Amino acid sequence: MATAKKTTTAKDKSYDGFTEEERGAMKERARELKSSRGKADDETAVLEKIAELPDDEAAMAQRIHELIKEHAPELKPKLWYGMPAYYKDGKNVCFFQGAGKFKSRYSTFGFNDPANLDDGDFWPTAFALTKLTPAVEKKLTALVKKAVS
């Protein structure tokens, strides 16, 4: 089993293997965990983060936010690694990750363990997202509804 090699420069006292974007996301997550936001502040933080995204990603994230509020109101918005996520009973059910977050060619909409998407021994938990069409919105809404069922 390979282990990460620790760097020793004063500039970067981290482990090799993580990109600058990944280290930034981990720092954002640490700040989120230390934060004492209330539920109203959590949604404000999510909306502020959506507004900071590039226009195409912001439009997708905003529409996803609207769909979740409409079709799965039991999910509560909250930041997760600096990206919009949606929680039920304090557990992260699903999330949006903009393409720019990790310099990817597509955004991602994904689900975590609390999502009720189990389908036998093999099922998808994350989806590449380049555009929100009516057909994609329909599929996404169905998955979110199933996830919280």
Contacts in CASP RR format, 6 or more apart in sequence:
PFRMAT RR
TARGET T0000
AUTHOR 0000-0000-0000
METHOD contacts of the structure
MODEL  1
MATAKKTTTAKDKSYDGFTEEERGAMKERARELKSSRGKADDETAVLEKI
AELPDDEAAMAQRIHELIKEHAPELKPKLWYGMPAYYKDGKNVCFFQGAG
KFKSRYSTFGFNDPANLDDGDFWPTAFALTKLTPAVEKKLTALVKKAVS
4 15 0 8 1.000
4 16 0 8 1.000
4 17 0 8 1.000
5 15 0 8 1.000
5 16 0 8 1.000
6 15 0 8 1.000
6 16 0 8 1.000
7 13 0 8 1.000
7 14 0 8 1.000
7 15 0 8 1.000
7 16 0 8 1.000
14 23 0 8 1.000
18 26 0 8 1.000
19 102 0 8 1.000
21 101 0 8 1.000
21 102 0 8 1.000
21 103 0 8 1.000
22 102 0 8 1.000
25 81 0 8 1.000
25 82 0 8 1.000
25 101 0 8 1.000
25 102 0 8 1.000
26 81 0 8 1.000
28 79 0 8 1.000
28 81 0 8 1.000
28 82 0 8 1.000
29 80 0 8 1.000
29 81 0 8 1.000
29 82 0 8 1.000
32 78 0 8 1.000
32 79 0 8 1.000
32 80 0 8 1.000
32 81 0 8 1.000
32 82 0 8 1.000
37 45 0 8 1.000
39 76 0 8 1.000
42 76 0 8 1.000
42 77 0 8 1.000
42 78 0 8 1.000
42 79 0 8 1.000
43 76 0 8 1.000
43 77 0 8 1.000
45 78 0 8 1.000
45 79 0 8 1.000
46 65 0 8 1.000
46 77 0 8 1.000
46 78 0 8 1.000
46 79 0 8 1.000
46 84 0 8 1.000
46 85 0 8 1.000
47 65 0 8 1.000
47 77 0 8 1.000
49 79 0 8 1.000
49 82 0 8 1.000
49 83 0 8 1.000
49 84 0 8 1.000
50 58 0 8 1.000
50 61 0 8 1.000
50 62 0 8 1.000
50 65 0 8 1.000
50 84 0 8 1.000
51 58 0 8 1.000
52 58 0 8 1.000
53 61 0 8 1.000
53 98 0 8 1.000
54 100 0 8 1.000
57 98 0 8 1.000
57 99 0 8 1.000
57 100 0 8 1.000
57 107 0 8 1.000
59 132 0 8 1.000
60 96 0 8 1.000
60 98 0 8 1.000
60 107 0 8 1.000
60 129 0 8 1.000
60 131 0 8 1.000
60 132 0 8 1.000
61 84 0 8 1.000
61 96 0 8 1.000
61 98 0 8 1.000
61 107 0 8 1.000
63 132 0 8 1.000
63 137 0 8 1.000
64 84 0 8 1.000
64 96 0 8 1.000
64 109 0 8 1.000
64 132 0 8 1.000
64 140 0 8 1.000
65 77 0 8 1.000
65 84 0 8 1.000
67 137 0 8 1.000
67 140 0 8 1.000
67 141 0 8 1.000
67 144 0 8 1.000
68 75 0 8 1.000
68 77 0 8 1.000
68 86 0 8 1.000
68 94 0 8 1.000
68 144 0 8 1.000
71 141 0 8 1.000
71 144 0 8 1.000
71 145 0 8 1.000
72 86 0 8 1.000
72 144 0 8 1.000
72 145 0 8 1.000
72 147 0 8 1.000
72 148 0 8 1.000
74 88 0 8 1.000
74 148 0 8 1.000
75 86 0 8 1.000
75 87 0 8 1.000
75 88 0 8 1.000
75 93 0 8 1.000
75 94 0 8 1.000
75 144 0 8 1.000
75 148 0 8 1.000
76 86 0 8 1.000
76 87 0 8 1.000
76 88 0 8 1.000
76 90 0 8 1.000
77 84 0 8 1.000
77 85 0 8 1.000
77 86 0 8 1.000
77 87 0 8 1.000
78 85 0 8 1.000
78 86 0 8 1.000
78 87 0 8 1.000
78 92 0 8 1.000
79 85 0 8 1.000
80 92 0 8 1.000
80 95 0 8 1.000
81 97 0 8 1.000
82 101 0 8 1.000
83 95 0 8 1.000
83 96 0 8 1.000
83 97 0 8 1.000
83 98 0 8 1.000
83 101 0 8 1.000
84 95 0 8 1.000
84 96 0 8 1.000
85 92 0 8 1.000
85 94 0 8 1.000
85 95 0 8 1.000
85 96 0 8 1.000
86 92 0 8 1.000
86 93 0 8 1.000
86 94 0 8 1.000
86 95 0 8 1.000
87 93 0 8 1.000
88 114 0 8 1.000
88 148 0 8 1.000
89 114 0 8 1.000
91 112 0 8 1.000
91 113 0 8 1.000
91 114 0 8 1.000
92 112 0 8 1.000
92 114 0 8 1.000
93 111 0 8 1.000
93 112 0 8 1.000
93 114 0 8 1.000
93 115 0 8 1.000
93 147 0 8 1.000
93 148 0 8 1.000
94 109 0 8 1.000
94 110 0 8 1.000
94 111 0 8 1.000
94 112 0 8 1.000
94 115 0 8 1.000
94 144 0 8 1.000
94 147 0 8 1.000
95 109 0 8 1.000
95 110 0 8 1.000
95 111 0 8 1.000
95 112 0 8 1.000
96 107 0 8 1.000
96 108 0 8 1.000
96 109 0 8 1.000
96 110 0 8 1.000
96 129 0 8 1.000
97 107 0 8 1.000
97 108 0 8 1.000
97 109 0 8 1.000
97 110 0 8 1.000
98 104 0 8 1.000
98 107 0 8 1.000
98 108 0 8 1.000
99 105 0 8 1.000
99 106 0 8 1.000
99 107 0 8 1.000
106 128 0 8 1.000
106 129 0 8 1.000
106 130 0 8 1.000
107 128 0 8 1.000
107 129 0 8 1.000
107 130 0 8 1.000
108 126 0 8 1.000
108 127 0 8 1.000
108 128 0 8 1.000
108 129 0 8 1.000
109 126 0 8 1.000
109 127 0 8 1.000
109 129 0 8 1.000
109 140 0 8 1.000
110 125 0 8 1.000
110 126 0 8 1.000
110 127 0 8 1.000
111 117 0 8 1.000
111 125 0 8 1.000
111 126 0 8 1.000
111 143 0 8 1.000
111 147 0 8 1.000
112 125 0 8 1.000
114 147 0 8 1.000
115 125 0 8 1.000
115 146 0 8 1.000
115 147 0 8 1.000
115 148 0 8 1.000
116 146 0 8 1.000
116 147 0 8 1.000
116 148 0 8 1.000
116 149 0 8 1.000
117 123 0 8 1.000
117 124 0 8 1.000
117 125 0 8 1.000
117 143 0 8 1.000
117 146 0 8 1.000
117 147 0 8 1.000
127 140 0 8 1.000
129 136 0 8 1.000
132 140 0 8 1.000
END
